[in-house]
Amino acid sequence: MPNKKIAFSAGRRLVLAALTAASLGLPGAASAADVTLLNVSYDVARELYQDINPAFEAQFQKSTGKTIQIKQSHGGSSKQARAVADGLEASVVTMNQANDIDMLADKGLVAKDWAKKFPHNAAPSYSTMVFLVRKGNPKAIKDWADLAKPGTAVVIPNPKTAGNGRYTYLAAWGSVLQAGGSDAQARELVTKIFKNVPILDTGGRAATTTFTQRQIGDVLVTFENEVQLVRKEFGQNFDIVYPSTSILAESPVAVVDKVVDKRGVRKEATAYLNFLYTEQGQEIIAKHFLRPRSAAVAKKYEATFKPVKLFTVDDVFGGWRAAQKRHFDDGGEFDKIYASK
């Protein structure tokens, strides 16, 4: 006589697997759409793609007569990239740093020349790192050096798993070099800043929750678009502070060749990423406080984006591959700094 308990458990596992597949848009997921794509993206881009996806779906159906459904998966950028490398079948990746897509290219999932496949180094938008402080800025935080002051609790996501944590680290380090300081002085500043970090969340949205809802920390360092969204929702509780210099944080995108060719959806995946560069896509991007590439849209929203002196990873660190190897690989500068905390 069959064991009913085991049969039920196995059945339940199959149901859960089907539901998981459906939620991520994986092959085998039930969908009424002619085509389904999975966009694997970084943590704080949730609201952006909640608006981008239906706009693209409507445009696609109007122009082709076919229905398409975009599924989303969000988390820390580097964590998401590793999930794709480990088998999560993303049709496209929309990350917040080139380094994560380079890793996928090294594994043969993405074209080696992915950055040339779309305009502006395949980055349809960009941002920078700014500070969110408690209303009235009680700790008088104005620039990167203020994050190193004793008694200042700084909320930053883990640079090993989150793109905005990595950008924050490099922005602080680079601010010293841009002012004429040495690597030793930059290391000293970053070491002091991370001694002030009470919690290393794995992603940017978790860090935002830690600061805004758990009420931990005096300052949150994250993307400009994230702090603007927080300010929009909880404006009476927080102020935004722009440092004197910060880093250019591009949001690169790529088609996952191995997956789209397997599933026969390359044309649709490419159309989806191209939509981000259209005036409609750029308008949505700007409304979500990401800096657009379109000159016309940028002009329309110029009051939203404060001028800030930006430096690039290429200019200061020799590119993402060099920065990764020196600062974020196992045993690199960050590991040494954090071990000394």
C-alpha positions in Angstrom: 0.0 0.0 0.0 1.6 3.3 -1.0 2.7 5.7 1.7 0.1 8.5 1.5 2.2 10.9 3.6 5.2 10.6 1.2 2.9 10.9 -1.8 1.3 14.1 -0.4 4.7 15.6 0.4 6.0 14.9 -3.1 2.9 16.4 -4.6 3.2 19.4 -2.5 6.8 19.8 -3.5 5.7 19.7 -7.2 3.1 22.4 -6.5 5.6 24.6 -4.7 8.1 24.1 -7.6 5.5 25.1 -10.1 4.5 28.2 -8.1 8.2 29.2 -7.7 8.7 28.8 -11.5 5.6 30.9 -12.1 6.7 33.6 -9.8 10.1 33.9 -11.5 8.9 33.3 -15.1 11.0 30.2 -15.4 10.5 27.6 -18.2 7.5 25.5 -17.3 5.7 28.3 -15.7 2.1 28.6 -16.7 1.5 31.8 -18.7 -1.2 33.0 -21.1 1.3 35.3 -22.8 2.9 34.3 -26.2 6.3 35.1 -24.7 7.7 35.2 -21.2 11.0 36.8 -20.2 12.7 36.9 -16.8 14.6 40.1 -15.9 17.1 39.5 -13.1 17.8 42.8 -11.5 19.3 44.6 -8.5 17.6 45.3 -5.2 16.4 48.9 -5.5 15.1 48.7 -9.0 11.8 47.1 -8.0 9.6 50.1 -8.4 11.2 51.1 -11.7 10.4 47.8 -13.4 6.9 47.8 -11.9 6.3 50.7 -14.3 8.7 49.7 -17.1 7.3 46.2 -17.7 3.6 47.0 -18.3 4.6 49.9 -20.5 6.8 47.7 -22.6 4.2 44.9 -22.7 1.6 47.3 -24.1 3.9 48.7 -26.6 5.1 45.2 -27.7 1.5 44.0 -28.2 0.6 47.1 -30.2 3.6 46.8 -32.5 3.6 43.0 -33.0 0.1 41.7 -32.1 1.7 39.3 -29.7 1.4 39.3 -25.9 4.5 39.3 -23.7 5.0 39.0 -20.0 8.0 40.2 -18.1 8.8 38.5 -14.8 11.2 40.0 -12.2 13.7 38.8 -9.7 15.4 41.2 -7.3 18.2 41.1 -4.8 21.8 42.4 -4.2 23.4 42.9 -7.6 26.3 40.5 -7.1 24.1 38.0 -5.4 21.7 38.1 -8.4 24.6 37.7 -10.9 25.8 34.6 -9.0 22.3 33.2 -9.1 22.3 33.5 -12.9 25.7 32.0 -13.1 24.4 29.1 -11.0 21.5 28.4 -13.3 18.7 31.0 -12.8 17.4 31.3 -16.3 17.4 35.1 -16.8 16.5 36.3 -20.3 18.1 39.6 -19.5 20.1 41.1 -16.6 19.7 44.7 -15.5 22.4 45.4 -12.9 24.0 48.4 -11.2 27.6 47.7 -12.0 29.5 46.3 -15.0 31.5 44.0 -12.9 28.5 41.6 -12.4 27.8 41.4 -16.1 31.6 40.8 -16.8 31.4 37.8 -14.5 28.6 36.4 -16.5 30.5 37.1 -19.7 33.5 35.2 -18.3 31.3 32.2 -17.8 30.0 32.3 -21.4 26.4 33.3 -20.5 26.7 36.9 -21.9 28.6 38.2 -24.9 32.2 39.3 -24.2 31.4 42.6 -25.9 28.1 43.1 -24.1 28.8 46.7 -23.4 28.8 47.5 -27.2 25.4 45.9 -27.8 23.4 48.9 -26.6 24.1 52.7 -26.4 26.1 54.4 -23.7 28.1 51.3 -22.8 24.8 49.4 -22.5 23.8 51.6 -19.6 20.4 53.3 -20.3 20.6 55.3 -17.0 23.0 56.2 -14.2 23.0 57.4 -10.6 25.4 58.3 -7.9 25.9 57.8 -4.2 24.4 60.3 -1.7 23.5 60.5 2.0 20.1 60.1 3.6 20.1 61.6 7.1 17.6 62.1 9.9 15.5 65.3 9.7 17.6 68.3 10.5 20.9 66.4 10.0 21.7 66.2 13.8 25.2 64.8 13.2 26.0 67.6 10.7 27.1 65.2 8.0 28.3 67.0 4.9 30.9 64.9 3.2 32.7 61.5 3.2 35.0 62.4 6.0 32.1 63.0 8.3 31.1 59.3 8.0 34.3 58.4 9.8 33.7 60.5 12.9 33.4 58.5 16.1 29.9 58.0 17.2 28.4 58.2 13.7 26.5 55.0 12.8 26.6 54.5 9.0 24.3 52.1 7.1 25.9 50.6 4.0 25.0 47.3 2.4 27.8 44.6 2.1 30.2 45.5 -0.8 30.7 41.7 -1.3 27.0 41.2 -2.3 25.5 44.6 -3.2 26.5 47.0 -5.9 25.6 50.1 -4.0 27.8 48.9 -1.1 30.6 48.5 -3.6 30.0 51.9 -5.1 29.9 53.5 -1.7 33.3 52.0 -0.8 34.8 53.2 -4.0 33.2 56.6 -3.8 34.7 57.1 -0.3 38.1 55.8 -1.4 38.1 57.9 -4.5 37.1 61.1 -2.8 40.4 61.1 -1.0 42.4 60.5 -4.2 40.4 63.1 -6.1 41.4 65.6 -3.4 45.1 64.8 -3.9 45.3 62.3 -1.0 47.2 59.0 -1.1 46.0 55.4 -1.1 47.1 55.1 2.5 44.9 58.0 3.5 42.0 56.6 1.4 42.4 53.2 3.2 42.4 55.0 6.6 39.2 56.8 5.8 37.4 53.7 4.5 38.6 51.7 7.5 37.1 54.3 9.9 33.8 54.4 7.9 33.3 50.7 8.1 34.1 50.6 11.8 31.0 52.8 12.1 28.8 50.3 10.2 26.6 48.5 12.7 25.0 46.0 10.2 26.1 44.8 6.7 22.8 44.0 4.9 23.1 41.9 1.8 21.2 44.3 -0.5 20.4 48.0 -0.8 16.7 47.7 -0.1 17.4 45.8 3.1 19.8 48.6 4.1 17.1 51.1 3.5 14.7 49.2 5.7 17.3 49.0 8.4 17.7 52.8 8.4 14.1 53.9 7.8 12.0 51.3 9.5 14.3 49.7 12.1 15.6 53.2 12.9 19.2 52.1 13.0 22.0 54.5 12.0 22.6 58.2 11.6 23.1 58.1 7.9 22.3 55.8 5.0 24.6 55.8 1.9 22.9 54.6 -1.2 21.9 55.4 -4.7 20.4 58.9 -5.4 17.2 57.3 -6.8 16.7 55.3 -3.6 17.1 58.2 -1.3 14.8 60.3 -3.4 12.1 57.6 -3.3 12.5 57.4 0.5 12.3 61.2 0.8 9.2 61.2 -1.4 7.4 58.7 0.9 8.8 59.8 4.3 9.9 63.4 3.5 9.1 64.8 6.9 11.6 62.4 8.5 14.7 62.7 6.4 17.0 65.0 4.5 19.3 64.4 1.5 22.9 65.4 1.6 25.1 65.5 -1.5 28.8 65.1 -0.9 31.3 67.4 -2.7 32.3 64.6 -5.0 30.8 61.2 -5.8 31.0 58.3 -8.2 29.3 57.7 -11.5 27.1 54.7 -10.9 25.9 53.3 -14.3 23.1 50.7 -14.6 24.2 48.3 -17.3 22.0 45.8 -19.1 22.6 42.7 -21.1 20.9 39.9 -22.9 21.7 36.4 -21.5 22.7 34.8 -24.8 22.7 31.2 -23.5 19.2 31.5 -22.2 17.5 33.5 -25.0 19.0 31.2 -27.7 17.9 28.1 -25.8 14.3 29.5 -25.5 14.1 31.3 -28.8 13.4 34.7 -27.4 16.5 36.8 -28.4 14.4 39.2 -30.5 12.0 39.9 -27.7 14.7 40.2 -25.1 16.6 42.7 -27.2 13.4 44.7 -27.8 12.8 44.8 -24.1 16.2 46.3 -23.4 15.9 48.7 -26.4 12.7 50.0 -24.9 14.7 51.4 -22.0 16.3 53.8 -24.5 13.1 55.1 -26.0 11.6 58.4 -24.9 8.9 56.5 -23.1 11.4 54.3 -21.3 13.6 57.3 -20.5 10.7 59.2 -19.1 9.8 56.4 -16.7 13.5 56.2 -15.7 13.6 59.9 -14.9 10.3 59.7 -12.9 12.1 57.1 -10.7 14.9 59.5 -10.1 17.5 57.7 -12.2 19.4 60.0 -14.5 18.3 59.5 -18.1 20.6 59.4 -21.2 18.1 61.2 -23.4 19.0 64.9 -23.6 15.4 65.9 -24.0 14.2 64.0 -21.0 17.2 65.1 -18.9 16.4 68.7 -19.8 12.7 68.2 -18.7 13.8 66.8 -15.4 16.9 69.0 -14.7 15.4 70.4 -11.5 15.2 66.9 -10.1 18.9 66.2 -10.5 21.4 68.3 -8.6 24.7 68.9 -10.3 27.4 66.9 -8.7 31.1 66.4 -9.5 31.4 62.7 -10.5 34.4 60.5 -11.1 34.4 57.1 -12.8 35.7 53.7 -11.8 37.8 53.7 -15.0 39.3 57.1 -14.1 40.3 56.3 -10.5 40.5 52.6 -10.2 41.5 51.4 -13.7 38.2 49.8 -14.5 35.9 47.4 -12.7 38.1 44.3 -13.2 41.0 46.0 -11.5 38.8 47.4 -8.7 37.2 44.0 -8.1 40.6 42.2 -8.0 42.2 44.7 -5.6 39.3 45.6 -3.4 36.6 43.0 -3.4 38.0 39.6 -4.2 38.5 37.3 -1.3 41.5 38.5 0.7 41.3 41.9 -1.0 41.3 45.4 0.6 37.7 45.2 1.9 38.3 41.8 3.6 41.4 43.2 5.3 39.5 46.4 6.4 36.5 44.6 7.7 38.5 41.9 9.5 40.2 44.8 11.5 36.8 46.2 12.6 
